[in-house]
Amino acid sequence: MSFEHSQVTRFFKVSATRAYIVYISVHIERSEDSQKTPAHPMTHKPQWMLGGLLLVAFSLGATDRRVHLLPKLRPGQTIIYLIRFRSDKSVKTESKVVAPMAPDDVGLDAHGLLRVEILDVHETGGNVTIHARGQFLTTDYGAPVKTPNDKNPDGNTSHAKTDGKSVEFTISPDGSVPSVRGLDSLSPDQQQAWQQWVARFALAWTLPPEGMKPGEKRKTDQAEQSGAPITGLHWERESLYVRDEPCQPRLLSLTQDVTPAGGPADTCAVLLTTATLKQKSSSKDATPDDFKAHELRTMGTAKGAGEIVTYISLKTGLVVRATEETTQFMDVIIAKADGSNGVHYNVDAKSRAEVLLVTEAPPRP
């Protein structure tokens, strides 16, 4: 695979899992048993144009109560998350000098159980840095836990083991993840799942350190870091503290069905995050430095938009649930520095994701 084609593909693999890439609908469906969580984005059709409006319409409004939403973590603490990620990507190429590649329609359906061990917590003046280790769990039969429909009679977390591979990482006070070790040792599905999880989990670090109150908004701007073939891309994000709602972690059953855990309900802050991918560079010359180093030139545009809904426990600060839908588009020509041998790439990508805090099911007697 050529350098330029690999960079185009990498952009849509990596950035589709970032917290800053979000889509334009959110699911707010209620079941008859009055569960206070949005409907599962993998199994229900989007309620177009209604999601964000309903969240705002039912907001309790602003109060003077500020809530600190950073997770209350301690060294040695272990938490488990179920991650579901689905994406569809279509790549079309056009070239006058080489045979164009066939349209590349790729779908990814990744599921995984991620166990996260907190190794160190460092707090200075209200700024918190954590160092942690993540490992994906496998069942007693040695197969990765991937889908809720796997026919494994002992598919609960109490019977799960790790596959020996781990990712060590640091979350900085600004929510960035500057240090990651071991990610390349994971399978592509596991890499996607981990990136999706860490993007959701690190949201609280990007919120005001003095806390937030219902009705308050937080705007941020961050450069895209995925190595896109177009320079000057950045994400404009806005997070709204909508309201408080009852919430619960999930219990993974013996058949790997996810159901509400028993016990009293927790209370979660509900945050609605919207984002838009903007381009500062000219569409006529959008060449990143690493492309210039390979004597290449790029021209084109990229954009993305969407929504994420995040439930954060007011008691523990842990993300109890997060759902996301994203869409991205890129139209770029990559050619030699003199403008010759250009290849035109047209890429459309969509993704859906869900991250759930999971409690361990009791072992079978």
C-alpha positions as YAML, in Angstrom:
chain: A
units: angstrom
residues:
- id: 1
  name: MET
  ca: [0.00, 0.00, 0.00]
- id: 2
  name: SER
  ca: [1.37, 3.46, -0.89]
- id: 3
  name: PHE
  ca: [2.18, 6.08, 1.75]
- id: 4
  name: GLU
  ca: [-0.61, 8.40, 0.63]
- id: 5
  name: HIS
  ca: [-3.29, 5.66, 0.52]
- id: 6
  name: SER
  ca: [-2.28, 4.37, 3.95]
- id: 7
  name: GLN
  ca: [-2.57, 7.90, 5.40]
- id: 8
  name: VAL
  ca: [-6.04, 8.38, 3.91]
- id: 9
  name: THR
  ca: [-7.16, 5.07, 5.42]
- id: 10
  name: ARG
  ca: [-5.52, 5.79, 8.77]
- id: 11
  name: PHE
  ca: [-7.28, 9.15, 9.12]
- id: 12
  name: PHE
  ca: [-10.70, 7.55, 8.89]
- id: 13
  name: LYS
  ca: [-9.75, 4.69, 11.20]
- id: 14
  name: VAL
  ca: [-8.25, 6.83, 13.94]
- id: 15
  name: SER
  ca: [-10.34, 9.96, 13.88]
- id: 16
  name: ALA
  ca: [-13.63, 8.07, 13.77]
- id: 17
  name: THR
  ca: [-12.96, 7.01, 17.34]
- id: 18
  name: ARG
  ca: [-12.12, 10.40, 18.75]
- id: 19
  name: ALA
  ca: [-14.33, 12.21, 21.20]
- id: 20
  name: TYR
  ca: [-14.27, 15.23, 18.91]
- id: 21
  name: ILE
  ca: [-16.00, 13.50, 15.98]
- id: 22
  name: VAL
  ca: [-19.69, 13.24, 16.52]
- id: 23
  name: TYR
  ca: [-22.86, 12.90, 14.47]
- id: 24
  name: ILE
  ca: [-26.16, 14.79, 14.21]
- id: 25
  name: SER
  ca: [-28.62, 12.61, 16.06]
- id: 26
  name: VAL
  ca: [-29.04, 11.23, 19.54]
- id: 27
  name: HIS
  ca: [-31.39, 8.51, 20.59]
- id: 28
  name: ILE
  ca: [-33.86, 9.32, 23.37]
- id: 29
  name: GLU
  ca: [-36.25, 6.41, 23.38]
- id: 30
  name: ARG
  ca: [-37.96, 5.08, 26.49]
- id: 31
  name: SER
  ca: [-38.92, 1.54, 27.25]
- id: 32
  name: GLU
  ca: [-42.14, 0.65, 28.98]
- id: 33
  name: ASP
  ca: [-40.31, -0.13, 32.21]
- id: 34
  name: SER
  ca: [-39.15, 3.52, 32.36]
- id: 35
  name: GLN
  ca: [-35.44, 2.89, 32.10]
- id: 36
  name: LYS
  ca: [-33.75, 6.27, 32.16]
- id: 37
  name: THR
  ca: [-31.21, 5.68, 29.41]
- id: 38
  name: PRO
  ca: [-31.26, 6.41, 25.67]
- id: 39
  name: ALA
  ca: [-32.17, 3.55, 23.36]
- id: 40
  name: HIS
  ca: [-29.32, 1.39, 22.07]
- id: 41
  name: PRO
  ca: [-27.93, 3.03, 18.93]
- id: 42
  name: MET
  ca: [-27.04, -0.33, 17.39]
- id: 43
  name: THR
  ca: [-30.58, -1.64, 17.31]
- id: 44
  name: HIS
  ca: [-32.93, 1.35, 16.93]
- id: 45
  name: LYS
  ca: [-33.37, 3.78, 14.08]
- id: 46
  name: PRO
  ca: [-32.29, 7.38, 14.78]
- id: 47
  name: GLN
  ca: [-35.01, 9.78, 15.80]
- id: 48
  name: TRP
  ca: [-33.83, 12.46, 13.39]
- id: 49
  name: MET
  ca: [-33.82, 16.04, 14.59]
- id: 50
  name: LEU
  ca: [-35.53, 15.13, 17.87]
- id: 51
  name: GLY
  ca: [-32.69, 13.91, 20.04]
- id: 52
  name: GLY
  ca: [-30.89, 17.16, 20.79]
- id: 53
  name: LEU
  ca: [-34.17, 19.07, 21.01]
- id: 54
  name: LEU
  ca: [-35.60, 16.68, 23.57]
- id: 55
  name: LEU
  ca: [-32.48, 16.81, 25.70]
- id: 56
  name: VAL
  ca: [-32.62, 20.58, 25.86]
- id: 57
  name: ALA
  ca: [-36.40, 20.80, 26.22]
- id: 58
  name: PHE
  ca: [-36.43, 18.55, 29.27]
- id: 59
  name: SER
  ca: [-33.43, 20.19, 30.88]
- id: 60
  name: LEU
  ca: [-34.04, 21.28, 34.45]
- id: 61
  name: GLY
  ca: [-32.33, 24.56, 33.75]
- id: 62
  name: ALA
  ca: [-29.34, 26.18, 35.33]
- id: 63
  name: THR
  ca: [-28.81, 26.26, 39.10]
- id: 64
  name: ASP
  ca: [-26.05, 27.58, 41.32]
- id: 65
  name: ARG
  ca: [-24.89, 24.06, 42.15]
- id: 66
  name: ARG
  ca: [-21.59, 23.21, 40.52]
- id: 67
  name: VAL
  ca: [-20.58, 19.59, 40.11]
- id: 68
  name: HIS
  ca: [-17.05, 18.28, 39.73]
- id: 69
  name: LEU
  ca: [-17.23, 15.47, 37.19]
- id: 70
  name: LEU
  ca: [-13.67, 14.09, 37.30]
- id: 71
  name: PRO
  ca: [-13.66, 10.40, 38.26]
- id: 72
  name: LYS
  ca: [-12.67, 9.62, 41.83]
- id: 73
  name: LEU
  ca: [-9.92, 7.10, 41.15]
- id: 74
  name: ARG
  ca: [-7.34, 5.40, 43.35]
- id: 75
  name: PRO
  ca: [-4.27, 3.25, 42.56]
- id: 76
  name: GLY
  ca: [-5.18, -0.43, 42.35]
- id: 77
  name: GLN
  ca: [-8.79, 0.27, 41.36]
- id: 78
  name: THR
  ca: [-10.17, -1.89, 38.52]
- id: 79
  name: ILE
  ca: [-13.10, -1.02, 36.26]
- id: 80
  name: ILE
  ca: [-14.60, -2.91, 33.32]
- id: 81
  name: TYR
  ca: [-16.27, -1.50, 30.20]
- id: 82
  name: LEU
  ca: [-18.14, -3.08, 27.33]
- id: 83
  name: ILE
  ca: [-17.39, -1.31, 24.04]
- id: 84
  name: ARG
  ca: [-19.36, -1.70, 20.82]
- id: 85
  name: PHE
  ca: [-18.16, 0.02, 17.68]
- id: 86
  name: ARG
  ca: [-19.53, -0.20, 14.14]
- id: 87
  name: SER
  ca: [-18.30, 1.74, 11.12]
- id: 88
  name: ASP
  ca: [-18.89, 1.84, 7.38]
- id: 89
  name: LYS
  ca: [-16.42, 3.43, 4.98]
- id: 90
  name: SER
  ca: [-16.55, 3.94, 1.23]
- id: 91
  name: VAL
  ca: [-13.40, 4.96, -0.67]
- id: 92
  name: LYS
  ca: [-13.40, 5.80, -4.37]
- id: 93
  name: THR
  ca: [-10.25, 6.63, -6.33]
- id: 94
  name: GLU
  ca: [-9.65, 8.21, -9.73]
- id: 95
  name: SER
  ca: [-6.38, 8.57, -11.62]
- id: 96
  name: LYS
  ca: [-5.38, 9.35, -15.24]
- id: 97
  name: VAL
  ca: [-1.92, 7.83, -15.01]
- id: 98
  name: VAL
  ca: [-2.46, 4.59, -13.06]
- id: 99
  name: ALA
  ca: [-5.26, 2.06, -12.91]
- id: 100
  name: PRO
  ca: [-7.68, 3.33, -10.26]
- id: 101
  name: MET
  ca: [-8.32, 1.18, -7.26]
- id: 102
  name: ALA
  ca: [-11.71, -0.50, -7.02]
- id: 103
  name: PRO
  ca: [-14.14, 1.20, -4.65]
- id: 104
  name: ASP
  ca: [-13.12, 0.23, -1.13]
- id: 105
  name: ASP
  ca: [-16.31, -0.40, 0.86]
- id: 106
  name: VAL
  ca: [-15.27, -1.52, 4.31]
- id: 107
  name: GLY
  ca: [-17.38, -2.33, 7.36]
- id: 108
  name: LEU
  ca: [-16.05, -2.87, 10.87]
- id: 109
  name: ASP
  ca: [-18.02, -4.38, 13.75]
- id: 110
  name: ALA
  ca: [-15.90, -4.46, 16.91]
- id: 111
  name: HIS
  ca: [-16.93, -5.49, 20.41]
- id: 112
  name: GLY
  ca: [-14.83, -6.02, 23.48]
- id: 113
  name: LEU
  ca: [-14.64, -6.15, 27.26]
- id: 114
  name: LEU
  ca: [-11.90, -3.84, 28.51]
- id: 115
  name: ARG
  ca: [-10.55, -4.11, 32.05]
- id: 116
  name: VAL
  ca: [-8.75, -0.96, 33.20]
- id: 117
  name: GLU
  ca: [-6.42, -0.97, 36.20]
- id: 118
  name: ILE
  ca: [-5.49, 2.40, 37.70]
- id: 119
  name: LEU
  ca: [-1.73, 2.39, 38.35]
- id: 120
  name: ASP
  ca: [-1.18, 5.93, 39.62]
- id: 121
  name: VAL
  ca: [-3.18, 9.08, 40.34]
- id: 122
  name: HIS
  ca: [-1.39, 12.42, 40.66]
- id: 123
  name: GLU
  ca: [-3.29, 15.57, 41.71]
- id: 124
  name: THR
  ca: [-1.81, 19.06, 41.87]
- id: 125
  name: GLY
  ca: [-3.95, 22.13, 42.43]
- id: 126
  name: GLY
  ca: [-7.10, 20.45, 41.19]
- id: 127
  name: ASN
  ca: [-5.37, 19.07, 38.08]
- id: 128
  name: VAL
  ca: [-5.45, 15.28, 37.87]
- id: 129
  name: THR
  ca: [-3.15, 13.00, 35.87]
- id: 130
  name: ILE
  ca: [-3.69, 9.25, 35.82]
- id: 131
  name: HIS
  ca: [-1.57, 6.36, 34.59]
- id: 132
  name: ALA
  ca: [-3.44, 3.15, 33.82]
- id: 133
  name: ARG
  ca: [-3.26, -0.23, 32.11]
- id: 134
  name: GLY
  ca: [-5.98, -1.66, 29.86]
- id: 135
  name: GLN
  ca: [-6.42, -5.33, 28.93]
- id: 136
  name: PHE
  ca: [-9.10, -7.00, 26.86]
- id: 137
  name: LEU
  ca: [-10.78, -9.99, 28.43]
- id: 138
  name: THR
  ca: [-11.23, -13.41, 26.89]
- id: 139
  name: THR
  ca: [-13.45, -16.29, 27.98]
- id: 140
  name: ASP
  ca: [-12.38, -19.59, 29.47]
- id: 141
  name: TYR
  ca: [-12.48, -21.00, 25.95]
- id: 142
  name: GLY
  ca: [-9.77, -18.61, 24.81]
- id: 143
  name: ALA
  ca: [-11.87, -16.65, 22.30]
- id: 144
  name: PRO
  ca: [-12.13, -12.85, 22.64]
- id: 145
  name: VAL
  ca: [-15.43, -11.58, 23.97]
- id: 146
  name: LYS
  ca: [-16.72, -9.78, 20.87]
- id: 147
  name: THR
  ca: [-20.49, -9.89, 20.47]
- id: 148
  name: PRO
  ca: [-23.51, -10.25, 22.74]
- id: 149
  name: ASN
  ca: [-24.71, -13.12, 20.52]
- id: 150
  name: ASP
  ca: [-21.70, -15.40, 21.02]
- id: 151
  name: LYS
  ca: [-22.92, -18.85, 22.13]
- id: 152
  name: ASN
  ca: [-20.68, -19.17, 25.17]
- id: 153
  name: PRO
  ca: [-22.42, -20.57, 28.25]
- id: 154
  name: ASP
  ca: [-19.85, -19.02, 30.60]
- id: 155
  name: GLY
  ca: [-19.50, -15.64, 28.92]
- id: 156
  name: ASN
  ca: [-19.43, -13.49, 32.05]
- id: 157
  name: THR
  ca: [-16.60, -11.33, 33.33]
- id: 158
  name: SER
  ca: [-16.05, -13.53, 36.37]
- id: 159
  name: HIS
  ca: [-14.93, -16.36, 34.05]
- id: 160
  name: ALA
  ca: [-12.94, -14.09, 31.74]
- id: 161
  name: LYS
  ca: [-9.18, -13.89, 31.42]
- id: 162
  name: THR
  ca: [-6.86, -11.48, 29.64]
- id: 163
  name: ASP
  ca: [-5.03, -12.40, 26.46]
- id: 164
  name: GLY
  ca: [-1.72, -11.23, 27.92]
- id: 165
  name: LYS
  ca: [-1.59, -8.03, 25.85]
- id: 166
  name: SER
  ca: [-1.98, -4.67, 27.50]
- id: 167
  name: VAL
  ca: [-1.98, -0.94, 26.79]
- id: 168
  name: GLU
  ca: [-0.39, 1.44, 29.28]
- id: 169
  name: PHE
  ca: [-1.39, 5.08, 28.96]
- id: 170
  name: THR
  ca: [-1.53, 8.44, 30.66]
- id: 171
  name: ILE
  ca: [-4.44, 10.89, 30.69]
- id: 172
  name: SER
  ca: [-3.17, 14.45, 31.21]
- id: 173
  name: PRO
  ca: [-5.04, 17.28, 32.98]
- id: 174
  name: ASP
  ca: [-6.24, 18.66, 29.61]
- id: 175
  name: GLY
  ca: [-7.77, 15.31, 28.57]
- id: 176
  name: SER
  ca: [-5.04, 14.44, 26.08]
- id: 177
  name: VAL
  ca: [-3.36, 11.03, 26.01]
- id: 178
  name: PRO
  ca: [0.29, 11.85, 25.29]
- id: 179
  name: SER
  ca: [1.77, 8.54, 26.36]
- id: 180
  name: VAL
  ca: [0.50, 5.22, 24.99]
- id: 181
  name: ARG
  ca: [2.48, 1.98, 25.04]
- id: 182
  name: GLY
  ca: [1.42, -1.39, 23.65]
- id: 183
  name: LEU
  ca: [-1.42, -0.26, 21.38]
- id: 184
  name: ASP
  ca: [0.25, -1.78, 18.31]
- id: 185
  name: SER
  ca: [0.22, -5.22, 19.95]
- id: 186
  name: LEU
  ca: [-3.60, -5.29, 19.93]
- id: 187
  name: SER
  ca: [-5.73, -6.51, 17.04]
- id: 188
  name: PRO
  ca: [-7.28, -3.82, 14.79]
- id: 189
  name: ASP
  ca: [-10.68, -4.40, 16.42]
- id: 190
  name: GLN
  ca: [-9.20, -4.01, 19.90]
- id: 191
  name: GLN
  ca: [-7.35, -0.85, 18.88]
- id: 192
  name: GLN
  ca: [-10.61, 0.67, 17.66]
- id: 193
  name: ALA
  ca: [-12.42, -0.35, 20.84]
- id: 194
  name: TRP
  ca: [-9.69, 1.06, 23.10]
- id: 195
  name: GLN
  ca: [-9.56, 4.36, 21.23]
- id: 196
  name: GLN
  ca: [-13.33, 4.64, 21.46]
- id: 197
  name: TRP
  ca: [-13.26, 3.99, 25.20]
- id: 198
  name: VAL
  ca: [-10.46, 6.41, 26.08]
- id: 199
  name: ALA
  ca: [-12.11, 9.20, 24.07]
- id: 200
  name: ARG
  ca: [-15.32, 8.79, 26.09]
- id: 201
  name: PHE
  ca: [-13.59, 8.27, 29.44]
- id: 202
  name: ALA
  ca: [-11.36, 11.37, 29.11]
- id: 203
  name: LEU
  ca: [-14.27, 13.76, 28.48]
- id: 204
  name: ALA
  ca: [-14.39, 14.92, 32.12]
- id: 205
  name: TRP
  ca: [-10.79, 16.19, 31.90]
- id: 206
  name: THR
  ca: [-11.86, 18.68, 29.20]
- id: 207
  name: LEU
  ca: [-14.58, 20.23, 31.38]
- id: 208
  name: PRO
  ca: [-14.05, 23.31, 33.60]
- id: 209
  name: PRO
  ca: [-11.88, 22.43, 36.64]
- id: 210
  name: GLU
  ca: [-14.18, 24.51, 38.86]
- id: 211
  name: GLY
  ca: [-17.08, 22.24, 37.94]
- id: 212
  name: MET
  ca: [-20.28, 22.72, 35.93]
- id: 213
  name: LYS
  ca: [-23.94, 23.29, 36.68]
- id: 214
  name: PRO
  ca: [-27.01, 22.18, 34.69]
- id: 215
  name: GLY
  ca: [-27.54, 24.42, 31.67]
- id: 216
  name: GLU
  ca: [-23.88, 25.43, 31.45]
- id: 217
  name: LYS
  ca: [-21.84, 24.99, 28.24]
- id: 218
  name: ARG
  ca: [-18.16, 24.41, 27.63]
- id: 219
  name: LYS
  ca: [-16.50, 25.21, 24.30]
- id: 220
  name: THR
  ca: [-13.11, 23.86, 23.25]
- id: 221
  name: ASP
  ca: [-10.98, 23.80, 20.13]
- id: 222
  name: GLN
  ca: [-8.37, 21.14, 19.38]
- id: 223
  name: ALA
  ca: [-6.24, 20.28, 16.37]
- id: 224
  name: GLU
  ca: [-6.83, 16.95, 14.64]
- id: 225
  name: GLN
  ca: [-3.92, 14.63, 15.44]
- id: 226
  name: SER
  ca: [-4.63, 11.58, 13.28]
- id: 227
  name: GLY
  ca: [-2.21, 12.24, 10.43]
- id: 228
  name: ALA
  ca: [-4.78, 13.30, 7.84]
- id: 229
  name: PRO
  ca: [-3.61, 14.10, 4.29]
- id: 230
  name: ILE
  ca: [-5.09, 17.60, 4.80]
- id: 231
  name: THR
  ca: [-3.38, 20.01, 7.19]
- id: 232
  name: GLY
  ca: [-5.06, 22.62, 9.37]
- id: 233
  name: LEU
  ca: [-7.96, 20.45, 10.56]
- id: 234
  name: HIS
  ca: [-9.36, 21.21, 13.99]
- id: 235
  name: TRP
  ca: [-12.42, 20.32, 16.04]
- id: 236
  name: GLU
  ca: [-14.77, 22.88, 17.55]
- id: 237
  name: ARG
  ca: [-16.68, 21.23, 20.39]
- id: 238
  name: GLU
  ca: [-19.44, 22.33, 22.72]
- id: 239
  name: SER
  ca: [-20.51, 20.29, 25.76]
- id: 240
  name: LEU
  ca: [-23.81, 21.10, 27.46]
- id: 241
  name: TYR
  ca: [-24.64, 19.88, 30.97]
- id: 242
  name: VAL
  ca: [-28.27, 19.07, 30.23]
- id: 243
  name: ARG
  ca: [-29.64, 17.67, 33.48]
- id: 244
  name: ASP
  ca: [-29.33, 14.92, 36.09]
- id: 245
  name: GLU
  ca: [-30.91, 11.49, 35.55]
- id: 246
  name: PRO
  ca: [-31.08, 8.13, 37.32]
- id: 247
  name: CYS
  ca: [-28.54, 5.69, 35.90]
- id: 248
  name: GLN
  ca: [-27.00, 2.29, 36.58]
- id: 249
  name: PRO
  ca: [-24.04, 0.27, 35.40]
- id: 250
  name: ARG
  ca: [-24.84, -2.80, 33.34]
- id: 251
  name: LEU
  ca: [-24.64, -6.47, 34.25]
- id: 252
  name: LEU
  ca: [-23.20, -8.84, 31.68]
- id: 253
  name: SER
  ca: [-25.23, -12.06, 31.87]
- id: 254
  name: LEU
  ca: [-24.08, -15.61, 31.25]
- id: 255
  name: THR
  ca: [-25.26, -15.27, 27.65]
- id: 256
  name: GLN
  ca: [-23.50, -11.87, 27.35]
- id: 257
  name: ASP
  ca: [-26.75, -9.94, 27.24]
- id: 258
  name: VAL
  ca: [-26.46, -6.54, 28.88]
- id: 259
  name: THR
  ca: [-29.13, -5.74, 31.48]
- id: 260
  name: PRO
  ca: [-29.42, -3.13, 34.27]
- id: 261
  name: ALA
  ca: [-27.54, -4.15, 37.39]
- id: 262
  name: GLY
  ca: [-29.43, -4.74, 40.61]
- id: 263
  name: GLY
  ca: [-29.38, -2.42, 43.59]
- id: 264
  name: PRO
  ca: [-30.31, 1.23, 44.00]
- id: 265
  name: ALA
  ca: [-29.98, 3.55, 41.02]
- id: 266
  name: ASP
  ca: [-27.21, 6.12, 40.86]
- id: 267
  name: THR
  ca: [-27.61, 9.70, 39.63]
- id: 268
  name: CYS
  ca: [-25.73, 10.83, 36.54]
- id: 269
  name: ALA
  ca: [-24.99, 14.15, 34.92]
- id: 270
  name: VAL
  ca: [-26.14, 13.99, 31.28]
- id: 271
  name: LEU
  ca: [-23.85, 15.82, 28.87]
- id: 272
  name: LEU
  ca: [-24.59, 16.50, 25.21]
- id: 273
  name: THR
  ca: [-21.45, 17.17, 23.16]
- id: 274
  name: THR
  ca: [-21.65, 18.49, 19.62]
- id: 275
  name: ALA
  ca: [-18.64, 18.99, 17.36]
- id: 276
  name: THR
  ca: [-17.73, 20.24, 13.92]
- id: 277
  name: LEU
  ca: [-14.55, 19.56, 11.99]
- id: 278
  name: LYS
  ca: [-13.20, 22.79, 10.47]
- id: 279
  name: GLN
  ca: [-10.40, 23.31, 7.96]
- id: 280
  name: LYS
  ca: [-8.03, 26.27, 8.27]
- id: 281
  name: SER
  ca: [-5.85, 25.40, 5.28]
- id: 282
  name: SER
  ca: [-6.61, 26.36, 1.69]
- id: 283
  name: SER
  ca: [-8.28, 23.67, -0.40]
- id: 284
  name: LYS
  ca: [-5.75, 24.49, -3.16]
- id: 285
  name: ASP
  ca: [-2.74, 23.67, -0.98]
- id: 286
  name: ALA
  ca: [-3.44, 21.50, 2.07]
- id: 287
  name: THR
  ca: [-0.15, 19.61, 2.26]
- id: 288
  name: PRO
  ca: [0.95, 18.36, 5.73]
- id: 289
  name: ASP
  ca: [4.66, 18.40, 6.56]
- id: 290
  name: ASP
  ca: [5.04, 14.60, 6.43]
- id: 291
  name: PHE
  ca: [3.64, 14.58, 2.89]
- id: 292
  name: LYS
  ca: [6.09, 17.33, 1.90]
- id: 293
  name: ALA
  ca: [8.89, 15.16, 3.27]
- id: 294
  name: HIS
  ca: [7.83, 12.48, 0.77]
- id: 295
  name: GLU
  ca: [7.78, 15.10, -2.04]
- id: 296
  name: LEU
  ca: [3.99, 14.98, -2.27]
- id: 297
  name: ARG
  ca: [1.36, 17.69, -2.54]
- id: 298
  name: THR
  ca: [-2.29, 17.54, -1.44]
- id: 299
  name: MET
  ca: [-5.36, 19.57, -2.34]
- id: 300
  name: GLY
  ca: [-8.89, 19.14, -1.04]
- id: 301
  name: THR
  ca: [-11.36, 19.42, 1.83]
- id: 302
  name: ALA
  ca: [-12.50, 17.42, 4.84]
- id: 303
  name: LYS
  ca: [-15.40, 17.79, 7.25]
- id: 304
  name: GLY
  ca: [-17.18, 15.93, 10.02]
- id: 305
  name: ALA
  ca: [-19.95, 16.51, 12.55]
- id: 306
  name: GLY
  ca: [-22.09, 14.79, 15.13]
- id: 307
  name: GLU
  ca: [-23.23, 14.25, 18.73]
- id: 308
  name: ILE
  ca: [-22.24, 12.28, 21.82]
- id: 309
  name: VAL
  ca: [-24.41, 11.70, 24.89]
- id: 310
  name: THR
  ca: [-22.46, 10.90, 28.06]
- id: 311
  name: TYR
  ca: [-23.76, 9.81, 31.47]
- id: 312
  name: ILE
  ca: [-21.30, 10.54, 34.32]
- id: 313
  name: SER
  ca: [-21.98, 9.30, 37.86]
- id: 314
  name: LEU
  ca: [-22.24, 12.12, 40.39]
- id: 315
  name: LYS
  ca: [-21.06, 9.69, 43.08]
- id: 316
  name: THR
  ca: [-17.99, 8.16, 41.44]
- id: 317
  name: GLY
  ca: [-17.30, 10.40, 38.44]
- id: 318
  name: LEU
  ca: [-17.13, 7.32, 36.22]
- id: 319
  name: VAL
  ca: [-18.67, 7.31, 32.76]
- id: 320
  name: VAL
  ca: [-21.64, 4.97, 33.16]
- id: 321
  name: ARG
  ca: [-22.73, 5.12, 29.53]
- id: 322
  name: ALA
  ca: [-21.85, 7.00, 26.35]
- id: 323
  name: THR
  ca: [-23.39, 6.75, 22.90]
- id: 324
  name: GLU
  ca: [-22.12, 8.29, 19.69]
- id: 325
  name: GLU
  ca: [-22.89, 8.60, 16.00]
- id: 326
  name: THR
  ca: [-20.37, 10.17, 13.65]
- id: 327
  name: THR
  ca: [-19.98, 11.04, 10.00]
- id: 328
  name: GLN
  ca: [-16.94, 12.19, 8.02]
- id: 329
  name: PHE
  ca: [-16.21, 13.18, 4.44]
- id: 330
  name: MET
  ca: [-12.96, 13.89, 2.63]
- id: 331
  name: ASP
  ca: [-12.30, 14.86, -0.99]
- id: 332
  name: VAL
  ca: [-8.55, 15.07, -1.63]
- id: 333
  name: ILE
  ca: [-6.06, 14.85, -4.50]
- id: 334
  name: ILE
  ca: [-2.58, 13.55, -3.68]
- id: 335
  name: ALA
  ca: [0.10, 14.15, -6.31]
- id: 336
  name: LYS
  ca: [3.83, 14.61, -6.70]
- id: 337
  name: ALA
  ca: [5.23, 17.97, -5.65]
- id: 338
  name: ASP
  ca: [5.24, 19.14, -9.28]
- id: 339
  name: GLY
  ca: [1.52, 18.31, -9.59]
- id: 340
  name: SER
  ca: [1.96, 15.17, -11.71]
- id: 341
  name: ASN
  ca: [0.65, 11.64, -11.12]
- id: 342
  name: GLY
  ca: [-2.30, 12.81, -9.04]
- id: 343
  name: VAL
  ca: [-4.77, 10.39, -7.44]
- id: 344
  name: HIS
  ca: [-8.21, 11.63, -6.42]
- id: 345
  name: TYR
  ca: [-9.68, 10.10, -3.24]
- id: 346
  name: ASN
  ca: [-13.34, 10.49, -2.25]
- id: 347
  name: VAL
  ca: [-14.10, 9.05, 1.19]
- id: 348
  name: ASP
  ca: [-17.36, 8.75, 3.15]
- id: 349
  name: ALA
  ca: [-17.34, 7.23, 6.63]
- id: 350
  name: LYS
  ca: [-19.98, 6.73, 9.31]
- id: 351
  name: SER
  ca: [-19.70, 5.12, 12.72]
- id: 352
  name: ARG
  ca: [-21.79, 4.24, 15.76]
- id: 353
  name: ALA
  ca: [-20.46, 3.43, 19.18]
- id: 354
  name: GLU
  ca: [-21.52, 2.66, 22.73]
- id: 355
  name: VAL
  ca: [-19.47, 2.42, 25.92]
- id: 356
  name: LEU
  ca: [-21.03, 0.80, 29.01]
- id: 357
  name: LEU
  ca: [-19.74, 0.45, 32.56]
- id: 358
  name: VAL
  ca: [-20.10, -3.23, 33.46]
- id: 359
  name: THR
  ca: [-20.36, -4.98, 36.82]
- id: 360
  name: GLU
  ca: [-19.18, -8.55, 37.17]
- id: 361
  name: ALA
  ca: [-21.83, -11.22, 37.15]
- id: 362
  name: PRO
  ca: [-21.61, -13.71, 40.04]
- id: 363
  name: PRO
  ca: [-19.79, -16.92, 39.11]
- id: 364
  name: ARG
  ca: [-21.86, -20.00, 38.39]
- id: 365
  name: PRO
  ca: [-22.20, -22.24, 41.52]
...
